[in-house]
Amino acid sequence: MPVVSRTPAPWASPPAAEARGERVIGIAASTGGPAVLARILAALPADFPIPVLVVQHIAQGFEGGLVHWLAGETPLRVKLASDGDALLGGHVFIAPDGRHMGVVGGRIRLWDGPPVRGFRPSGTVLFESLATACGAGAAGLVLSGMGDDGAEGLGALRARGAWTAAQGPATSVIFGMPRAAIERGAAAETLELDDLAPALLRFARRAEAVAR
């Protein structure tokens, strides 16, 4: 079924133009998310083949510090996303404050559209973009956080055959965002902290096997 966003994003496209096949992992997080991100990214190797796009709700002006801190926790290259960045394996792209992030034609697009359910950047906007651009080639993960951002977009990803998951209650500082994704049926799996990185490694291996 077509993905419908509440806002006319630049990556909105008709079904015939969808699912180019890029392999991308999208992650949405809020309260408690940075520490979980650090644990996940620290466990991924420098040659991890799939780009990781992150929407982390954080106080204005602190995203630069987050990027610097995460870069010291992982062998992957962590950077604040810029409009037009190519999707490269071994890279983690953090959405800048006040801008939505999505994917068009193998590149990152940033967009100044209105907030979605109070958030910009929005996890749902990211996930809907990946559903359109990548279809079953994408993966979506909702981590600890307050509210329900990401749940609707994760459902769009799962409807396209993408792998989707949410962090479990035992290791979530705030179980709001993961709970919303699970209750909507958007998360195919519920995984606790120690199981998140291994799941992403398995996804990468499957994606590489399909690509061959």
N, C-alpha and C positions, 0 to 999 in steps of 0.2 A: 504494500500500500504506500502511497506517497507520504513523505514527511511534510507536515504542515507546521510551521513556526508561527507564533503569534506576531512576529515581526518580519517584514520582508527583507531577509538577509541577502547579501550579495551572492551567497552560494546556493540559494534556492534555484532549483532547476527542474524541468519536466522529467518524468521517469525514464524517457529514452536516453537522457544524457547522464544518468546516475551511475554510481558504482564503477568508477574507473579502475578500482582494484588496488589502490594504495594500501599498504599495510601500516596502520597507525594505532597507537594506544592512547586513549583519552582518559584522563583522571580528573575528578572533581572532588574538592575537599574544602572544609571550613575549620571550625574549632577542633584542635587536636590533629589537624592534617599535616602540618610541617614535620612533626616528629615521625609520623607514619611514612610520609614521603621519603624522609632520610633513610629509614630502615629499608624500605623497598629498593630505593635507588642504590644504596650501598651494596646490595646483594646482586646487582646486575653487572655483567662484565663490560669492559670498555668496548668490546666488539659486538655488543647487543645490537642486532640488525634492524630494529624497528624504532622509529622516532616516537617519543613520548611527549604528549601535549597536556599541560596541567593548568586547570583553573583552580587556584587557591584563593579563597576569600581571606583578605588580609587588610589591615589598616592602611589607609592611603599613605604612600611614601615609603612603605616598608618592603616592597617587592624586590628592590635592589639588594637589600640585606638578605632576604630569603634566597635569592639567586646565589649570592656570594657564599652563604652558609652551606647550601646544598652542594655547591660545586666542591666544597672541601670534604663532603661526606661520600662521594661517589666517583668512580673512575669515568663516568659518562661526562660529556660536556654539557653544562647547564647554562642557559642563557635566557635573558628576557626576550620574548618573541618580538620580531619586527615584521611589519607588513612585507610580504614577498619572500620571506625566508623559505629556502628549499627544505623539504622534508628529508632529513638525513638520519640514518641509523647512528646509534651511539650518541644522540643528542636529546636533551630534555629542554622543551620550550615552555617557559612560564608566561601565562597571559599577563600583560601589563594592566595596572589598575585603570579602571574606567573605560576599557575597550573589550568588546567581545572578540573571541578568537575562533576561527574556523579554517577549513581547508578547501581550496579550489585549485584544480589542475596540478596537484602535486606541490602546492606552495601554501604557506600560511597566509590567511587574510585576517586583518584586524579591522574592526568595524565599530563606529561610534553610535550604533543604534540605541534605542531606549532600553533601560533595564528590563529584565524579564523576571517577574516575581520579586522585584526589588534588587536584583543582582546584575552588575555589569563589571567584570565578565560573568557570564552565566555558564554553568556546567551543562544545562539543557541545550543552550545554543551550540556549544562545542559538540555535544553528542549528536544533535540533529545534523550538523554539518558533516560529521563523519559518516552518519547513516547515508547521506546523499552521495558523498564523495567516494566512500569505500565499501559500503554495504557489508557483506560478510567478511571482508578483509580487515575490518576494524575490531577493536576491543574497547570496552568501556568499564571503568571501575569507579565506584562511589565510595569515598572514605568518610571518616568521622566528620561530623559537622551538624550544626543546628539548622532546622528548617527542612525544606524538601527540594532544594535546588538539585538538578540533575536527574531526578526521578523520571520525569516525562521524556526527556531526551534519551535516557538509557533505555526506556521502553521502545523508542523509535529504532534504536540500534538493534535491540533484540529481535524486533519484528523483521529486520533485514537479514537475520541469520548471524549477526555478530556475537562474539563471546562477551558476556556481561557478568559482573559480579559486584557485590557490596561487602564492606567490612562488617564483621560480626559484632554483636553487642559486648562480648567479653573484653575486647581490646579497643573499642571506640570510646573516646573521651565523651563525646556527645553522639548518641545513636539516632539522631533525628534524620539526617540525610540518608544513611543506609536503610533505616527502617522504612522511610517513604518509598525507596526504590524496591525493597523487598515486598512490601504490602501491595504495591501496584503490579507486581509480577514482572518488573523490569529487570531484576537481577536473576540470572540463571543459577548463580551460586552465591552462597554466603560463606566468606572465608575470614578467619582470624588473622592477626598480624603476621605470624610466622609462615602462613600459607600463601601470602599475597605474591611475594617475589617468585617463589617456585611456580605459581600458576602463570605468571607472565612469561617465565622462561619456557614453560610447556607451550604456551600460545605461540611464542616466537619459533620454536622448533616445528610446530605444525604448519605455520605460515611459510617457513622456508621449504618444507617438504612439498607443499602444494605448488610453490613457485617453481620447483624443479620439474 
